[in-house]
Structure formats: C-alpha cells, structure tokens
Amino acid sequence: MMGHTHALTGAVAWLAVAPGLAALPYLAESSRFVDTGIMAAALTPSELIAGALICAGAAMLPDLDHPSATIAQTFGPVTWALSKAVAWISGGHRGATHSLLFAVGVGFGAHLLANNYPIGRDVLVVLMIGLALRAIGIGIPGKKAASAMVNVGLTVGLYAVFRSLGVQYAWLGLAIGFGSLIHVVGDCCTEKGCPVLWPLRQRWVLPYKIGIKTGRAFEQKFLAPVLSVAIVGLLYWRLAPL
C-alpha cells in the first residue's frame, strides 16, 4: 500500500478501537500496572485525536526498510541513511519490519520510553505527528521547501496544543505498536503479502491468495476516499455531544 493509505488506516483503526480498550474494566482498576500502563484511564477527546495522529504516523514505521518510501524521505539524509541501515539489517523491503515481532517490539519500546524518559517520549510524539502529516499529504503541491515548513509548523503547533490540553501518553506504546501492526495487515492485503511470523519467511496474503495492487486505481480512487470519510464519521461518532 502507499504511504497515505497506511496513515489513513492507522487513524481509522485507532478511532475505531482505542475508546473501547480504554473502557475495559480491568484497565480502570487501581494497580501499579494500570497507573503506568497502556491505558491509565479512559481517553479524553484530545487524547483520542492525538492518538489517531500518532497511530497514523506509526503506521509508516515498517517501511523504514524501503529507502524510497515516504518515511525514508521525510527528514532528508538522516531518515534515508537510517532506512538503508534498516533495510540491510531486516533483509530488504517487507522483511523483518513487516512482522508481528516488529510491531510488538516497537510498541513495547515506545511504552518503556513513555513511562521512563519524558524528553524521549516528547521527541517521539513530535516525530510521529510530523510523519502522519507528511504521509497524508499536508503541504503545498509542487513546493517541497514550503511544504516542509508547513509540516514543521503544524507539527509544533499540534504538539503545543496537546500539551496545553494536558494530554497524557500512557497509551503511546499501544498506539505505535497498533499502527505498525495495521501497516502489516494492510500490506498483507496486497499481492506480495508480508512475513507476518518472521523469522519464518512464508508471506501471508489476505484475503486468502487475493491481493490488491499497490498504487493502482482501487487504492487511490476508492480506498483512500473511503478511509477519509471513515475518519470523519468516526470523529463525529466519538466526539459529537449526545
């Protein structure tokens, strides 16, 4: 799938399932795990929106193994060099990073970061927001420098707004792990599939042996608009007053 499709699916997935996870009874019980856990309390509206952006950005992470992908081009030579290294370590595109193990690993790592290193947590939040905005195409068509400035301005502005609203990030690991997993599921719906159970090399294609072709008309003219409408609908459903 293309970058913007992954980002949109990440946002849709978060808006669809996160409030339900936050409301589960065992996550509201008083214990040390819950107090510092993935869902310390039910999500506020600002946390729901912040989570959607972060999950959308995280849905780009598995493509760090592809030097030509959106994520590899987001921060210039830095992310390009990182992508080359990840591609070499993971065995190329749709290798180790497109697996359940990677999603769990980055989610757990983000969870530890969020609960132990506030500065690192905030840096990660800013990066995920910026990546999400870049993936969904926020910017000025044909103007790379101007688009980059718009992206930076909106990213910093959104982070500042979330900070002023008192957004807490106990759920950061869940959002990042879930976003990465959604990417893997999305690529399993394409014709090449993914090695979900890496290091086993067998690739999964969903529905069974039927995959869409990346970047073709179905994805661009049907799937992306449907996902965009789904985001608007879910936001209204979650946030509209009763």
C-alpha positions as CSV (number, residue, x, y, z in Angstrom):
1,M,0.0,0.0,0.0
2,M,1.0,3.6,-0.5
3,G,2.1,5.8,2.4
4,H,-1.1,7.9,2.7
5,T,-3.2,4.8,2.7
6,H,-1.2,3.3,5.6
7,A,-1.5,6.6,7.5
8,L,-5.3,6.7,7.0
9,T,-5.8,3.1,8.0
10,G,-3.8,3.8,11.2
11,A,-6.0,6.7,12.1
12,V,-9.2,4.7,11.3
13,A,-8.0,1.8,13.4
14,W,-7.2,4.0,16.4
15,L,-10.5,5.9,16.3
16,A,-12.4,2.6,16.0
17,V,-10.8,0.5,18.8
18,A,-9.0,2.8,21.3
19,P,-12.0,4.1,23.2
20,G,-13.2,0.5,23.7
21,L,-9.9,-0.6,25.0
22,A,-9.7,2.4,27.4
23,A,-13.2,1.5,28.8
24,L,-12.3,-2.2,29.6
25,P,-13.0,-2.7,33.3
26,Y,-9.6,-4.3,34.2
27,L,-7.9,-1.2,32.8
28,A,-9.7,1.0,35.2
29,E,-8.8,-1.0,38.4
30,S,-6.3,0.5,40.8
31,S,-2.8,-1.1,40.4
32,R,0.7,-0.1,39.6
33,F,0.4,-1.6,36.1
34,V,-2.7,0.3,35.3
35,D,-1.3,3.6,36.8
36,T,1.6,3.4,34.4
37,G,0.1,1.1,31.8
38,I,-1.1,1.4,28.3
39,M,-4.4,2.8,29.2
40,A,-4.2,4.5,32.6
41,A,-7.8,6.0,32.2
42,A,-10.4,6.5,29.6
43,L,-9.3,8.7,26.7
44,T,-10.1,12.4,26.7
45,P,-11.2,13.9,23.3
46,S,-7.7,15.5,22.9
47,E,-6.0,12.2,23.6
48,L,-8.3,10.4,21.1
49,I,-7.2,12.9,18.4
50,A,-3.5,12.8,19.4
51,G,-3.6,9.0,19.4
52,A,-5.1,9.0,15.9
53,L,-2.3,11.1,14.6
54,I,0.4,9.1,16.3
55,C,-1.1,5.8,15.2
56,A,-1.2,7.2,11.6
57,G,2.5,8.1,11.9
58,A,3.4,4.8,13.4
59,A,1.6,3.0,10.5
60,M,4.5,4.2,8.4
61,L,7.3,2.7,10.5
62,P,7.5,-0.7,8.9
63,D,8.5,1.0,5.6
64,L,11.8,2.1,7.2
65,D,13.1,-0.9,5.3
66,H,12.4,0.9,1.9
67,P,14.8,3.8,1.1
68,S,12.3,5.2,-1.5
69,A,9.3,5.1,0.9
70,T,7.7,8.3,2.3
71,I,9.2,7.7,5.8
72,A,12.7,7.4,4.4
73,Q,12.3,10.8,2.6
74,T,10.6,12.6,5.5
75,F,13.7,14.0,7.2
76,G,16.2,14.1,4.3
77,P,19.6,12.3,4.5
78,V,19.0,11.3,8.1
79,T,16.0,9.1,7.5
80,W,17.4,7.9,4.2
81,A,20.6,6.6,5.8
82,L,18.5,5.1,8.6
83,S,16.3,3.4,6.1
84,K,19.4,1.9,4.2
85,A,20.6,0.5,7.5
86,V,17.2,-0.9,8.5
87,A,16.9,-2.5,5.0
88,W,20.2,-4.2,5.3
89,I,19.6,-5.5,8.8
90,S,16.0,-6.6,8.2
91,G,16.7,-8.4,4.9
92,G,15.2,-5.8,2.5
93,H,11.7,-4.5,1.9
94,R,8.9,-6.4,3.5
95,G,11.3,-8.4,5.7
96,A,11.6,-8.3,9.5
97,T,9.9,-4.9,9.9
98,H,6.7,-6.2,8.3
99,S,6.0,-8.7,11.0
100,L,4.2,-9.2,14.3
101,L,7.5,-9.3,16.1
102,F,8.4,-5.8,14.9
103,A,5.0,-4.4,15.9
104,V,5.3,-5.8,19.4
105,G,8.9,-4.7,19.7
106,V,8.4,-1.0,18.7
107,G,5.2,-0.9,20.8
108,F,6.9,-2.2,23.9
109,G,9.9,0.1,23.3
110,A,7.7,3.1,23.0
111,H,5.8,2.1,26.2
112,L,9.1,2.0,28.1
113,L,10.2,5.3,26.7
114,A,6.9,7.0,27.5
115,N,7.0,5.9,31.1
116,N,10.7,6.5,31.8
117,Y,12.1,9.2,29.6
118,P,9.8,12.3,29.2
119,I,12.1,14.1,26.8
120,G,12.5,11.0,24.6
121,R,8.7,10.5,24.7
122,D,8.0,14.0,23.6
123,V,10.5,13.7,20.7
124,L,8.8,10.5,19.6
125,V,5.4,12.2,19.7
126,V,6.6,15.1,17.6
127,L,8.2,12.7,15.0
128,M,5.0,10.6,14.8
129,I,2.8,13.7,14.3
130,G,5.1,15.1,11.6
131,L,5.3,11.7,9.8
132,A,1.5,11.4,9.8
133,L,1.1,14.9,8.3
134,R,3.7,14.2,5.7
135,A,2.1,10.9,4.8
136,I,-1.4,12.2,4.3
137,G,-0.1,15.0,2.1
138,I,-0.3,18.1,4.2
139,G,1.6,20.8,2.3
140,I,1.8,22.9,-0.8
141,P,1.7,20.9,-4.1
142,G,5.0,21.2,-6.0
143,K,6.7,23.2,-3.3
144,K,8.9,20.9,-1.2
145,A,10.6,23.5,0.9
146,A,7.3,25.3,1.6
147,S,5.6,22.0,2.4
148,A,8.3,21.1,4.8
149,M,7.8,24.4,6.6
150,V,4.1,23.9,6.8
151,N,4.6,20.4,8.1
152,V,7.0,21.6,10.8
153,G,4.7,24.5,11.8
154,L,1.7,22.3,12.1
155,T,3.6,19.6,14.0
156,V,4.9,22.0,16.5
157,G,1.5,23.7,16.8
158,L,-0.3,20.4,17.3
159,Y,2.2,19.3,19.9
160,A,1.8,22.6,21.8
161,V,-2.0,22.3,21.7
162,F,-1.9,18.7,23.0
163,R,0.5,19.9,25.8
164,S,-1.8,22.8,26.7
165,L,-4.7,20.4,26.9
166,G,-2.9,18.1,29.3
167,V,-2.6,15.1,27.0
168,Q,-1.0,12.1,28.8
169,Y,0.8,9.4,26.8
170,A,0.5,6.3,28.9
171,W,-1.1,4.8,25.7
172,L,1.8,5.8,23.4
173,G,3.2,2.2,23.2
174,L,-0.2,0.9,22.3
175,A,-0.7,3.5,19.5
176,I,2.7,2.9,18.0
177,G,2.6,-0.9,18.2
178,F,-1.0,-0.9,16.8
179,G,-0.1,1.4,14.0
180,S,2.8,-0.8,13.0
181,L,0.5,-3.8,13.1
182,I,-2.1,-2.1,10.9
183,H,0.6,-1.4,8.3
184,V,1.4,-5.2,8.3
185,V,-2.2,-6.1,7.9
186,G,-2.6,-3.6,5.1
187,D,0.4,-4.9,3.2
188,C,-1.0,-8.5,3.6
189,C,-3.9,-7.3,1.6
190,T,-1.6,-6.6,-1.4
191,E,-0.4,-9.1,-3.9
192,K,3.0,-9.5,-2.3
193,G,1.9,-10.1,1.2
194,C,4.1,-10.0,4.4
195,P,6.2,-12.4,6.5
196,V,3.9,-11.9,9.5
197,L,5.6,-14.6,11.6
198,W,9.1,-13.6,10.7
199,P,11.7,-15.1,11.1
200,L,9.6,-17.6,9.2
201,R,9.7,-16.5,5.6
202,Q,6.3,-17.5,4.5
203,R,4.3,-14.5,3.3
204,W,0.7,-14.0,4.2
205,V,-1.8,-12.6,1.6
206,L,-5.3,-11.6,2.7
207,P,-8.0,-12.4,1.7
208,Y,-6.5,-15.8,1.0
209,K,-4.3,-15.6,-2.1
210,I,-6.1,-12.4,-3.3
211,G,-4.2,-9.2,-3.0
212,I,-4.8,-5.7,-4.4
213,K,-2.0,-4.0,-6.4
214,T,-0.3,-1.1,-4.7
215,G,-0.9,2.3,-6.1
216,R,-3.5,1.3,-8.7
217,A,-6.9,2.8,-9.2
218,F,-8.6,0.8,-6.5
219,E,-6.3,2.2,-3.8
220,Q,-6.2,5.8,-5.0
221,K,-9.7,6.3,-6.3
222,F,-11.7,4.1,-3.9
223,L,-9.9,3.0,-0.8
224,A,-8.3,6.4,0.2
225,P,-11.6,8.3,-0.2
226,V,-13.5,5.7,1.8
227,L,-10.9,5.8,4.6
228,S,-11.1,9.6,4.7
229,V,-14.8,9.5,5.1
230,A,-14.5,6.8,7.8
231,I,-12.2,9.1,9.8
232,V,-14.7,12.0,9.6
233,G,-17.5,9.6,10.6
234,L,-15.6,8.1,13.5
235,L,-14.6,11.5,14.8
236,Y,-18.2,12.6,14.7
237,W,-19.3,9.4,16.4
238,R,-16.7,9.7,19.2
239,L,-16.8,13.4,19.8
240,A,-20.3,14.7,19.0
241,P,-22.3,15.6,22.0
242,L,-25.2,13.2,22.8
